[in-house]
Amino acid sequence: MGKLARKIALVGAGMSKFGRNFPLKRNPDMWVEAWLNAIKTVDNGIEPKDIDACYVGNYSSDLFNHQGHLGPQMANLVGLTPKPASRFEGACASSGIALRQGILGIASGVHDVIAISGVECMNELPTALVTDVLATASDSLFEYPAGATFPGLYATVASAHFHKYGTTSEDLMRVGIKNHENGKENPFAQMQLSIKDLMNKKVQRYQKEGRDVPDWKDEFDFLKSSSNPMIASPLRLFDCSLVTDGAACLFLAAEDVAKKFTDTPIWLTGTGQGSAALSLHDRDSLTSFIATKEASRQAYEMSGLKPADIQIAEVHDCFTIAEILAMEDLGFYEKGKAVQAVKDGESRRDGAKPINTSGGLKSKGHPVGATGTAQAVEIFKQMRGIAERDRQVKFDVERAMTHNLGGSGGTCVVTIYEK
């Protein structure tokens, strides 16, 4: 894995508010909101005439919104036509792929500046149909006909991890509690409530309605109760990411033009992409994602960095077990050891290696086509020291990573960032 032929800078990054935005906002509205938000972060400004191409990450506007051909639609909204505009699809890793292709497009010398869009409007459909659309990212020959939707597939992964390493439901709960605490402080997050907040709100509602108040001593009691129903054993409701609408926007520039836009670029020094069989039954292991291992191997080799060099990371916690696997597959911890690191607080915002300071997919939300770019937005903010409210990490971030997974690990994109 060689070095990039040109240095690539992230010179601006922004996003729309994540949440249940439909019907007030659809893909075009959220993309424009993200575009305008990103422009504000470019120190010296940026205009459509400065941009050579638009790469759009989107999983399934065809099925969610009956709208295909999204590339030129998004480009036209912000004045980029007739320049090249392409859509990239890789399930939940769609905009991670768009970001990677943007890096490669600039490194090749074809373009100097590229706008990367990630966008998805999921709430136009009811939840049952959303589940049906998402299931198209699994194996439609063997898994989907058997009723294996993604909660069930990740429950299988969790069960295997439990069996092999002694992981418990409480270990997964700690991941959710931590990410909700981070999301509470993120003004762009869908769920700006901690687990304790949710517990207290339910207690207050019961009191107001004159119902018996549960004897919950802490968040774990709450998460073990009927207020956190089992979705697919051992995964409960609060182990699962949210159905979300949202968009994110990134501006990438080659080194020789980046100084036009900013004096404080964030360099993209490593990129990697891996793949795996869609169906779990075709894999050698259920406790590790080979796509993550391959993507991170490429990114580490390209950047010259090692897992210990990464100070913070946004990883793909579509389910709480996925964060555990990512921490291990990325090389941050040995297999079976990540749960202890979470228990010890190492992945907290004030810990040794903060993971998902944005709140992750679990609390920030998971508009599948926008997730990869939204992860990069968070890294940009943390590295520039501009994270909102009281959620800036307490040290200078010089090296960071995003990990964007597609489906049940069929695709993975890993990106490394440096000052």
C-alpha positions as CSV (number, residue, x, y, z in Angstrom):
1,M,0.0,0.0,0.0
2,G,1.8,3.1,-1.2
3,K,1.4,6.7,-0.1
4,L,-1.1,9.1,-1.8
5,A,0.4,10.8,-4.8
6,R,-0.8,14.2,-3.5
7,K,-1.5,15.3,0.1
8,I,-5.3,15.8,0.7
9,A,-6.8,18.2,3.2
10,L,-10.2,18.4,4.8
11,V,-10.8,22.1,4.7
12,G,-14.4,22.2,5.8
13,A,-17.1,20.0,7.3
14,G,-20.7,20.4,8.4
15,M,-24.0,18.6,8.8
16,S,-27.7,19.0,9.2
17,K,-29.6,18.3,12.4
18,F,-30.1,14.5,12.6
19,G,-33.5,13.2,13.6
20,R,-37.0,12.5,12.4
21,N,-36.9,15.3,9.9
22,F,-39.5,14.1,7.4
23,P,-42.0,15.5,6.2
24,L,-40.6,19.0,6.9
25,K,-37.3,18.1,5.3
26,R,-36.2,15.6,2.7
27,N,-32.9,14.8,1.1
28,P,-32.6,18.1,-0.9
29,D,-33.4,20.2,2.2
30,M,-31.0,18.4,4.5
31,W,-28.2,18.5,1.9
32,V,-28.5,22.3,1.5
33,E,-28.5,22.6,5.3
34,A,-25.3,20.6,5.6
35,W,-23.7,22.5,2.7
36,L,-24.4,25.8,4.3
37,N,-23.2,24.5,7.7
38,A,-19.9,23.3,6.1
39,I,-19.2,26.5,4.3
40,K,-19.2,28.3,7.7
41,T,-16.2,26.1,8.8
42,V,-14.0,27.1,5.8
43,D,-11.7,29.8,7.2
44,N,-11.3,31.8,4.0
45,G,-14.6,30.8,2.4
46,I,-15.4,28.5,-0.5
47,E,-17.7,28.9,-3.5
48,P,-19.2,26.5,-6.1
49,K,-16.8,27.8,-8.7
50,D,-13.9,26.5,-6.6
51,I,-15.2,22.9,-6.6
52,D,-14.5,20.4,-9.4
53,A,-16.9,17.6,-8.6
54,C,-19.5,16.4,-6.2
55,Y,-19.5,12.8,-4.8
56,V,-22.7,11.7,-3.1
57,G,-23.0,8.9,-0.6
58,N,-26.5,7.5,-0.4
59,Y,-27.8,4.0,0.3
60,S,-31.3,3.8,-1.1
61,S,-33.1,6.9,-2.0
62,D,-34.6,4.7,-4.7
63,L,-36.5,2.6,-2.1
64,F,-36.8,5.1,0.7
65,N,-38.0,8.1,-1.4
66,H,-38.6,6.7,-4.9
67,Q,-35.8,8.9,-6.2
68,G,-32.7,7.6,-8.0
69,H,-30.0,9.5,-9.9
70,L,-29.2,11.5,-6.8
71,G,-25.8,12.8,-7.8
72,P,-26.8,15.6,-10.3
73,Q,-29.9,16.4,-8.1
74,M,-27.7,17.2,-5.1
75,A,-25.0,19.0,-7.3
76,N,-27.6,21.2,-8.9
77,L,-29.1,22.4,-5.6
78,V,-25.8,24.0,-4.6
79,G,-24.8,25.3,-8.0
80,L,-22.3,22.6,-9.0
81,T,-23.8,21.5,-12.3
82,P,-22.6,20.8,-15.0
83,K,-19.6,19.5,-13.1
84,P,-19.3,15.7,-12.5
85,A,-21.7,14.4,-9.9
86,S,-21.8,10.7,-8.9
87,R,-23.6,8.7,-6.3
88,F,-21.8,5.9,-4.4
89,E,-23.6,3.0,-2.6
90,G,-22.2,0.6,-0.1
91,A,-25.0,0.1,2.4
92,C,-24.3,2.0,5.6
93,A,-20.7,2.7,4.3
94,S,-22.0,4.7,1.3
95,S,-20.6,8.1,2.2
96,G,-17.5,6.5,3.6
97,I,-16.9,5.2,0.1
98,A,-17.7,8.6,-1.4
99,L,-15.1,10.1,0.9
100,R,-12.5,7.5,-0.1
101,Q,-13.2,8.0,-3.8
102,G,-12.8,11.8,-3.3
103,I,-9.4,11.2,-1.7
104,L,-8.4,9.0,-4.6
105,G,-9.8,11.4,-7.1
106,I,-7.7,14.3,-5.9
107,A,-4.6,12.2,-5.3
108,S,-4.8,11.1,-9.0
109,G,-4.6,14.7,-10.1
110,V,-7.9,14.6,-12.0
111,H,-9.5,17.1,-9.5
112,D,-8.2,19.6,-7.0
113,V,-11.3,20.2,-4.9
114,I,-14.3,17.9,-4.3
115,A,-17.5,18.3,-2.3
116,I,-18.5,15.1,-0.5
117,S,-22.2,14.6,0.3
118,G,-23.8,12.0,2.5
119,V,-27.6,12.0,2.7
120,E,-30.5,9.8,3.7
121,C,-34.2,10.4,4.4
122,M,-35.4,7.2,6.1
123,N,-38.6,8.3,7.9
124,E,-40.7,8.8,4.7
125,L,-41.5,5.1,5.2
126,P,-43.0,3.4,8.3
127,T,-40.6,1.4,10.5
128,A,-41.6,-1.9,9.1
129,L,-40.8,-0.8,5.6
130,V,-37.6,0.8,6.7
131,T,-36.5,-2.6,8.1
132,D,-37.5,-4.1,4.8
133,V,-35.3,-1.7,2.8
134,L,-32.4,-2.1,5.1
135,A,-32.6,-5.8,4.8
136,T,-31.7,-5.5,1.1
137,A,-28.1,-4.9,2.3
138,S,-28.1,-8.4,3.7
139,D,-28.0,-11.7,1.7
140,S,-31.3,-11.9,-0.2
141,L,-30.9,-15.6,-1.0
142,F,-30.3,-17.0,2.4
143,E,-30.6,-14.5,5.2
144,Y,-33.5,-12.2,4.3
145,P,-36.0,-15.1,3.4
146,A,-35.2,-16.7,6.7
147,G,-36.3,-13.5,8.5
148,A,-32.7,-12.5,9.5
149,T,-33.0,-8.7,9.6
150,F,-30.0,-6.7,10.9
151,P,-31.0,-6.8,14.6
152,G,-31.0,-10.6,14.3
153,L,-27.7,-10.7,12.4
154,Y,-25.9,-8.6,14.9
155,A,-27.6,-10.6,17.7
156,T,-25.9,-13.6,16.2
157,V,-22.6,-11.8,16.3
158,A,-23.2,-10.7,19.9
159,S,-24.1,-14.2,21.0
160,A,-20.9,-15.6,19.4
161,H,-18.8,-12.9,21.2
162,F,-20.6,-13.7,24.5
163,H,-19.8,-17.4,24.0
164,K,-16.2,-17.0,23.0
165,Y,-15.0,-14.1,25.3
166,G,-17.5,-14.0,28.2
167,T,-19.0,-10.7,27.1
168,T,-22.3,-9.8,28.9
169,S,-25.3,-7.7,28.3
170,E,-24.1,-5.2,30.8
171,D,-20.9,-4.8,28.8
172,L,-23.1,-3.7,25.8
173,M,-25.1,-1.5,28.1
174,R,-22.0,0.4,29.1
175,V,-21.4,1.3,25.4
176,G,-24.9,2.6,25.1
177,I,-24.7,4.6,28.3
178,K,-21.4,6.2,27.3
179,N,-22.6,7.1,23.8
180,H,-25.9,8.6,25.1
181,E,-23.8,10.8,27.5
182,N,-21.8,12.0,24.5
183,G,-24.9,12.6,22.3
184,K,-26.6,14.6,25.1
185,E,-24.0,17.3,24.5
186,N,-24.2,17.2,20.7
187,P,-26.7,19.8,19.3
188,F,-26.8,17.9,16.0
189,A,-27.7,14.6,17.6
190,Q,-31.1,12.9,17.2
191,M,-31.2,11.6,20.8
192,Q,-29.9,14.4,23.1
193,L,-30.7,12.5,26.3
194,S,-28.6,10.3,28.5
195,I,-29.9,6.9,29.6
196,K,-30.3,8.4,33.0
197,D,-32.4,11.2,31.5
198,L,-34.6,8.7,29.8
199,M,-35.0,6.7,33.0
200,N,-36.0,9.9,35.0
201,K,-38.4,11.0,32.3
202,K,-40.3,7.7,32.5
203,V,-40.3,7.9,36.3
204,Q,-41.8,11.4,36.1
205,R,-44.4,10.2,33.6
206,Y,-45.4,7.3,35.8
207,Q,-45.8,9.6,38.8
208,K,-47.9,12.1,36.8
209,E,-50.2,9.2,35.7
210,G,-50.5,7.9,39.2
211,R,-48.9,4.5,38.3
212,D,-46.5,2.4,40.4
213,V,-43.0,3.8,40.0
214,P,-40.4,1.2,39.2
215,D,-37.6,0.7,41.7
216,W,-34.8,1.5,39.4
217,K,-31.5,2.2,41.3
218,D,-29.5,3.1,38.2
219,E,-29.3,2.9,34.4
220,F,-28.6,-0.8,34.5
221,D,-31.8,-1.5,36.3
222,F,-33.7,0.6,33.7
223,L,-32.0,-1.1,30.8
224,K,-32.8,-4.6,32.2
225,S,-36.5,-3.7,32.5
226,S,-39.5,-3.9,30.2
227,S,-38.8,-0.3,29.3
228,N,-35.9,-1.7,27.2
229,P,-37.6,-4.6,25.4
230,M,-35.7,-7.4,23.8
231,I,-35.4,-7.0,20.0
232,A,-33.3,-10.0,19.1
233,S,-31.7,-11.7,22.1
234,P,-29.3,-10.6,23.5
235,L,-29.9,-7.2,21.9
236,R,-32.4,-4.9,23.4
237,L,-34.0,-1.7,22.1
238,F,-31.2,0.6,23.5
239,D,-28.5,-1.6,21.8
240,C,-29.9,-0.5,18.4
241,S,-29.2,2.6,16.5
242,L,-31.9,5.0,15.4
243,V,-34.0,5.4,12.2
244,T,-32.7,8.8,11.2
245,D,-32.9,11.5,8.5
246,G,-29.8,13.7,7.9
247,A,-27.0,14.9,5.7
248,A,-23.4,15.8,6.0
249,C,-20.9,17.7,3.8
250,L,-17.1,17.7,3.4
251,F,-14.8,19.8,1.4
252,L,-11.6,18.1,0.3
253,A,-8.7,20.0,-1.4
254,A,-5.2,19.1,-2.8
255,E,-2.3,20.5,-0.8
256,D,-1.3,23.1,-3.4
257,V,-4.8,24.7,-3.2
258,A,-5.8,24.0,0.3
259,K,-4.0,27.1,1.6
260,K,-6.5,29.2,-0.4
261,F,-9.2,27.9,1.9
262,T,-7.5,27.5,5.3
263,D,-4.3,27.9,7.3
264,T,-5.3,24.9,9.5
265,P,-6.0,21.9,7.3
266,I,-6.7,18.5,8.5
267,W,-4.7,16.0,6.4
268,L,-6.2,12.7,5.2
269,T,-3.1,10.5,5.3
270,G,-4.6,7.0,5.1
271,T,-7.6,5.3,3.5
272,G,-8.6,1.7,3.2
273,Q,-11.5,-0.3,2.1
274,G,-12.3,-4.0,2.7
275,S,-15.1,-6.4,1.9
276,A,-16.5,-9.7,3.1
277,A,-19.2,-12.2,2.2
278,L,-22.7,-10.7,2.8
279,S,-24.0,-13.8,4.5
280,L,-22.7,-14.7,8.0
281,H,-22.8,-18.4,7.2
282,D,-20.0,-17.9,4.6
283,R,-17.6,-16.4,7.1
284,D,-14.9,-18.1,9.1
285,S,-15.6,-16.1,12.2
286,L,-18.6,-14.3,13.7
287,T,-16.5,-12.4,16.3
288,S,-14.4,-10.4,13.9
289,F,-15.1,-8.4,10.7
290,I,-12.4,-9.1,8.1
291,A,-13.5,-6.1,6.1
292,T,-12.5,-3.9,9.0
293,K,-9.2,-5.6,9.5
294,E,-8.4,-5.2,5.8
295,A,-9.5,-1.6,5.5
296,S,-7.5,-0.6,8.6
297,R,-4.5,-2.5,7.4
298,Q,-4.5,-0.5,4.3
299,A,-5.0,2.8,6.1
300,Y,-2.3,2.1,8.7
301,E,0.2,1.1,6.0
302,M,-0.6,4.2,3.9
303,S,-0.3,6.6,6.8
304,G,2.6,4.9,8.5
305,L,0.7,4.9,11.8
306,K,-0.2,2.1,14.2
307,P,-3.3,1.6,16.3
308,A,-1.6,3.1,19.3
309,D,-1.0,6.3,17.4
310,I,-4.7,7.0,17.0
311,Q,-6.0,9.3,19.7
312,I,-9.7,9.3,19.0
313,A,-12.0,7.5,16.7
314,E,-15.6,7.6,15.4
315,V,-16.6,3.9,14.9
316,H,-19.7,2.3,13.4
317,D,-21.8,1.4,16.4
318,C,-25.0,0.5,14.5
319,F,-25.5,-1.9,17.4
320,T,-23.6,-1.7,20.7
321,I,-21.8,-5.0,19.9
322,A,-20.4,-3.4,16.7
323,E,-18.5,-0.8,18.7
324,I,-16.8,-3.6,20.7
325,L,-15.8,-5.5,17.5
326,A,-14.5,-2.3,15.9
327,M,-12.3,-1.5,18.9
328,E,-10.8,-4.9,18.6
329,D,-10.6,-5.3,14.8
330,L,-9.0,-1.9,14.5
331,G,-6.2,-3.1,16.7
332,F,-7.0,-0.8,19.7
333,Y,-7.4,-3.8,22.0
334,E,-6.8,-7.5,21.8
335,K,-9.8,-9.7,21.0
336,G,-12.0,-10.1,24.0
337,K,-10.3,-7.1,25.8
338,A,-12.4,-4.2,24.6
339,V,-15.2,-4.7,27.1
340,Q,-12.8,-4.2,30.0
341,A,-11.5,-1.0,28.4
342,V,-15.1,0.2,28.2
343,K,-15.7,-0.8,31.8
344,D,-12.5,1.1,32.9
345,G,-13.7,4.2,31.1
346,E,-11.0,4.3,28.5
347,S,-13.4,5.0,25.7
348,R,-15.2,7.8,27.4
349,R,-14.7,11.4,26.3
350,D,-12.3,12.0,29.2
351,G,-10.6,8.5,28.8
352,A,-7.4,7.4,27.3
353,K,-8.9,6.7,23.8
354,P,-12.2,8.5,23.3
355,I,-14.6,6.6,21.0
356,N,-17.7,8.2,19.4
357,T,-17.5,11.6,21.1
358,S,-20.4,12.6,18.8
359,G,-22.7,10.1,20.5
360,G,-22.1,7.6,17.7
361,L,-24.8,6.1,15.6
362,K,-26.5,5.0,18.8
363,S,-27.3,8.5,20.0
364,K,-26.3,10.9,17.2
365,G,-28.4,8.9,14.8
366,H,-27.8,6.7,11.7
367,P,-29.1,8.1,8.4
368,V,-27.3,5.3,6.7
369,G,-26.0,7.1,3.6
370,A,-24.8,10.1,5.7
371,T,-23.1,8.3,8.5
372,G,-19.6,8.1,7.0
373,T,-19.4,11.8,6.3
374,A,-21.0,12.7,9.6
375,Q,-18.2,10.8,11.4
376,A,-15.7,12.9,9.5
377,V,-17.5,16.1,10.6
378,E,-17.0,15.1,14.2
379,I,-13.3,14.3,13.7
380,F,-12.9,17.7,12.0
381,K,-14.5,19.5,15.0
382,Q,-12.4,17.6,17.6
383,M,-9.2,18.2,15.7
384,R,-9.9,21.9,15.2
385,G,-11.0,22.3,18.8
386,I,-14.5,23.6,17.8
387,A,-16.8,20.9,19.2
388,E,-19.9,22.5,20.7
389,R,-20.9,22.8,24.3
390,D,-18.8,20.8,26.8
391,R,-17.9,17.9,24.6
392,Q,-14.4,18.9,23.3
393,V,-11.8,16.3,24.4
394,K,-9.3,17.6,26.9
395,F,-6.2,17.1,24.8
396,D,-4.9,18.3,21.5
397,V,-6.0,15.8,18.9
398,E,-3.3,15.2,16.3
399,R,-4.3,11.8,14.9
400,A,-7.8,10.4,14.5
401,M,-9.8,7.8,12.6
402,T,-13.2,7.1,11.2
403,H,-14.5,3.5,10.7
404,N,-17.6,3.2,8.5
405,L,-19.2,-0.3,8.2
406,G,-21.7,-1.5,5.6
407,G,-24.4,-4.0,6.4
408,S,-23.3,-6.8,8.7
409,G,-19.6,-6.1,7.8
410,G,-19.8,-6.7,4.1
411,T,-18.0,-3.4,3.4
412,C,-15.7,-1.3,5.5
413,V,-14.0,2.1,4.9
414,V,-11.3,3.3,7.3
415,T,-9.9,6.9,7.1
416,I,-7.0,8.4,9.1
417,Y,-6.7,12.1,9.8
418,E,-3.6,14.1,11.0
419,K,-2.8,17.7,11.7
